Every structure is written in structure tokens, then in C-alpha cells.
Amino acid sequence: MRKLLSIVMAMLPAALWAQFAPAAGLPGSTAMHADSSAFVAWATGCTVERGLQNIAKPSLGVANFGEEALALGKPGGTMDVVSLGDGGVATLTFGSPIYNGDGPDFAVFENGFANAQHPDEYFLEIAFVEVSSDGENFFRFPAVCNVPYETQLNGSGTIVPTLIHNFASKYEAFYGTPFDLDEVEDNALLDKQRITHVRLIDVVGSIDHEYATYDSEGHIVNDPFPTPFGSSGFDLDAVGVIHDLAHNDVAENEANNVDLYPNPVSNRLQIKAEGLQSVELFNMVGQLVLTSKSESIDLSELEGGLYFVRVVCEGGLATKRIVKQ
């Protein structure tokens, strides 16, 4: 049955599968340039578990191009990347948590580039994207790959961006692929308002069932394979944050009529909220520094600076900024 499905897919015109956002610069593209003002922060920590240069030939050893530090901060471009190798894993952390706001919440940058002979095709080495709010339990974005898999893309093969969705590396260098936390299935172990880790897992692009990986719909993911070099696999450049607790107001089931005063505040903060249930105070790097259930909170012992107050009440949740003098 799987063989028959592969043959049928290969016979269908490519246009039938072109259902996702196109390349950067084209109408409908979701690509985000590294200089976009939407980015308020960048990854501050990265650990990498390298995969093999060629999973079918372990004797070649693991990928070894680039250092973990190259994934921190803004994108550096084609050569300022860290290569994961076949099935390699990169786990990134941030100065403060990512939260689920309106639209995309973060974007992943790789070093893809256009095919000079076929401008609508790009050399992309793709990866799955997962998130966690505790560093232990990770949840994957539902990624879809409609690249036909009857014939293996070779190591220099190229992909039409409209055929892939929710994989890291959909766009060329300096253009990030955005991810919206709304698309991750809800789970009691995942707090979408406090994402602390983003994990990228290189897709082994082989169509050989012994090594193949599958998308969320059960399709074999066909991407350039093998790439038996030190720069094998997904090339991580950067992860940019769009919704960051330390830079934005959080709103989930936004509560109306929540008021904090005085602001700026010197000593005691007053909270006006119907049916107040809890109050949490976070510093600039997203650390929880105070909790309370009172409508009046003593802040006299806190250092001066910007803080974020999360109020839970009958009307929902609201997070507001205050300045401690």
C-alpha cells in the first residue's frame, strides 16, 4: 500500500501539492528578515548533540562544522552556523520565556540558498521543531512535507518552499521561518505562556525505510541526502523571539478592568481586579520574584527597574508592566 501511495504521489502534478507559504519576497510568504522590528530577543544558550555525517555510513563520524555559540544572537549568515548532522539535536534557551501571543511567537533561521537554475527551488536542510516549558517534556509542531518521495533528493537536491510547513529551514539565509504556539497541541505538561526551551531535530532525509523519518501525516520526509561532510544536516543560524515575557505584555483570555497603581511605584502596589485569585511578579529575565493573593503588595525590598505583573482573576488573565522606583 505504501509503495502504491508513493507512485500515485509522484504522478500528481507538483502544483497540486503547492499549498503552503512561498519563498521570501513572494506574495503570501511568511518569511521574516533578521532585521525585522518584530524580534525582541534572541537565543542566549545552545547545546548540541551532533548526529552522524551519513547515518548509513557511521565510519565517517559525526558532523563537526561550527560551534554552539554561533547559534546565539542574531543570524550571522552562510558560514556562521552550527551543523547538526543526521538526526542531530540542538536545544536553545532564552533570557526570558517565550509566550503564546497573537500570530507567530518565534522564528528559526538556517542558511538556505536559491537554486540558480530553478529560482523557485532552494537548498534547504530541514529540522523538526519542538518546545518545552520545563526543559524535560517537549512537544512537536505538526510538520508537513509534500515533497514526493519516489526518488531520493541527492545531497545537492533542492526543495520548493510551498511543499513544506512547520519545519525549520523553509527560507534562505537571513529569513526566519515563523512558528505559532497555537499550532502545538495543548497538553497539561506544556505551559504555552512560559516556553523556556526550543529544540531542533535534524530530519534524516533518506527515503530508505531503514533510516527515513516521517511528518505528522505519515509522509516520508525527503530532503537532501546524503550530505557526508562536516557540515552535514540542518545548519542552525539563530532563533529570534517575537513574544517575550520581558519585552511584551502577555494576554491569554485577557481580563478586562485590571488596574495597577501607582505606576511607577515606590513601595506598595495596589491591584484592582474583580475576583482576584493570584498575583505573580517577574523580573526582566522572566524570573518569578514574588507571589501573592492580596490586593496590596509591598515592593519596598525590590530593586528598581522594570517588572511584569501577572494577574489571574475571574475575568481571565492579564500581564502588565510596572516600573519600581
Secondary structure, DSSP 4 states (H G I P E B T S, - for coil): -HHHHHHHHHHS-HHHH--S--STTSTT---EETT-TT--EE--EEEEE--BS-TT-GGG-B---S-GGGGSSS---SSS-EE--BT-EEEEEEEEEE---SS--EEEE--BEE-SSSTT-EE---EEEEEESSSS--EE---EE-S--SS---TT--B-GGGEES-B--SBTTEEEEE-GGGSPP-TT--TTSEEEEEEEE-----STTT--B-TTS-B--------STT-S-EE-EEEESSBTTTS---SSBPSS-EEESSSBSSEEEEE-TT--EEEEE-TTS-EEEEE--SEEE-TTSPSEEEEEEEEETTEEEEEEEEE-
